[in-house]
């Protein structure tokens, strides 16, 4: 493993490459990356990097986004099969039909979508900035929000904006909604609960905690929001409701604290597909390149730039 790490670092320097890794990647990949973060943070890094090659250790739509933002860079993903169950819940043809049924609506797409869907959108958002993006849209504009229904319901409730919401979800986060919060709270009564807004439970107890304050120590955050909360918190115990890959980064940030996944089964098989060996091969052979067709990239660039401009 040490030899492999040394070779990855050598190739990265030799080829002027940067390695970006999502918070859900396996620990070995996170430790090898130049930047680890959520979709928004990694998109921002892709936009400003001076590297000639971007190796995106995440899922396919993230590499597509990087390619759209940085068309002059070579964007690689170490495993082409690393997809996204949420992104697959809507395609461009379905969106076009939905738009025809709702003329004059503003289309707001979660970043967890294909480039073709982004090209049919007016705005992109991440879980970090979805609320602020919706607030920035004039109140007289009607909104189509896609594809995550739980994030959409959460944002709609917090902002007070009525939206038409696509019936999509992440297979990992949706299942977290089946977990009994009360049972977990009995086990960890002193813990802070940090919940991703994609979770299937984000419209129940967690929304009440934001609006009515009757759910103690429960907070809704994007993955990067969780990182910041932990950094600034005096708490020593945290229950985390999102994909368990983030626990590695949280433990590095606050090694004296205890972190418990709300569900041990919150594992995205797509996020776990990239390994150090695949990363090495990707750098060595410059595979697999992700390149978005020019006409689609041009259309998709505006909603992505709007996303990056609103934090």
HELIX and SHEET records of a PDB file:
HELIX    1   1 UNK A    2  UNK A   14  1                                  13    
HELIX    2   2 UNK A   27  UNK A   32  1                                   6    
HELIX    3   3 UNK A   39  UNK A   48  1                                  10    
HELIX    4   4 UNK A   60  UNK A   69  1                                  10    
HELIX    5   5 UNK A   87  UNK A   89  5                                   3    
HELIX    6   6 UNK A   92  UNK A  101  1                                  10    
HELIX    7   7 UNK A  115  UNK A  119  1                                   5    
HELIX    8   8 UNK A  130  UNK A  136  1                                   7    
HELIX    9   9 UNK A  149  UNK A  159  1                                  11    
HELIX   10  10 UNK A  171  UNK A  176  1                                   6    
HELIX   11  11 UNK A  181  UNK A  187  1                                   7    
HELIX   12  12 UNK A  205  UNK A  211  1                                   7    
HELIX   13  13 UNK A  223  UNK A  232  1                                  10    
HELIX   14  14 UNK A  246  UNK A  253  1                                   8    
HELIX   15  15 UNK A  276  UNK A  285  1                                  10    
HELIX   16  16 UNK A  294  UNK A  309  1                                  16    
SHEET    1   A 4 UNK A  35  UNK A  37  0                                        
SHEET    2   A 4 UNK A  17  UNK A  22  1                                        
SHEET    3   A 4 UNK A  53  UNK A  57  1                                        
SHEET    4   A 4 UNK A  74  UNK A  76  1                                        
SHEET    1   B 4 UNK A 123  UNK A 125  0                                        
SHEET    2   B 4 UNK A 106  UNK A 110  1                                        
SHEET    3   B 4 UNK A 143  UNK A 146  1                                        
SHEET    4   B 4 UNK A 163  UNK A 165  1                                        
SHEET    1   C 4 UNK A 218  UNK A 220  0                                        
SHEET    2   C 4 UNK A 192  UNK A 195  1                                        
SHEET    3   C 4 UNK A 237  UNK A 241  1                                        
SHEET    4   C 4 UNK A 258  UNK A 261  1                                        
END                                                                             
